[in-house]
Amino acid sequence: MLRPTISEIEAGRRRVAADELAGFARIYGVSISWLTAEKPEVPDPAIELAARELAKLKSEDFDKMLKLLRTLRNSKAAPK
């Protein structure tokens, strides 16, 4: 999706199509209801703890952690 499109959506000058909304949810790893604020999600304490700990990392360590998480996610998605 192009930056101007995102800017138009954020400014309220463009509506988001259902498939775009689903794509955003997939990209950001959240539910559609969270994006639309229809139903607040109950925060997972483990996720909140992980976020607090990740925020304490140095930039280079944070980048390494993201790389590790991507590797884990990709290995999980690959057929065995």
Secondary structure as the mmCIF struct_conf table of DSSP 4:
data_model
#
loop_
_struct_conf.conf_type_id
_struct_conf.id
_struct_conf.beg_label_comp_id
_struct_conf.beg_label_asym_id
_struct_conf.beg_label_seq_id
_struct_conf.end_label_comp_id
_struct_conf.end_label_asym_id
_struct_conf.end_label_seq_id
HELX_RH_AL_P HELX_RH_AL_P1 ARG A 3 GLU A 10
TURN_TY1_P TURN_TY1_P1 ALA A 11 GLY A 12
BEND BEND1 ARG A 13 ARG A 14
HELX_LH_PP_P HELX_LH_PP_P1 ARG A 15 ALA A 17
HELX_RH_AL_P HELX_RH_AL_P2 ALA A 18 TYR A 28
TURN_TY1_P TURN_TY1_P2 GLY A 29 GLY A 29
HELX_RH_AL_P HELX_RH_AL_P3 ILE A 32 THR A 36
TURN_TY1_P TURN_TY1_P3 ALA A 37 ALA A 37
BEND BEND2 GLU A 38 LYS A 39
HELX_LH_PP_P HELX_LH_PP_P2 PRO A 40 ASP A 44
HELX_RH_AL_P HELX_RH_AL_P4 PRO A 45 ALA A 55
TURN_TY1_P TURN_TY1_P4 LYS A 56 LYS A 56
BEND BEND3 LEU A 57 LEU A 57
HELX_RH_AL_P HELX_RH_AL_P5 SER A 59 ALA A 77
BEND BEND4 ALA A 78 ALA A 78
#
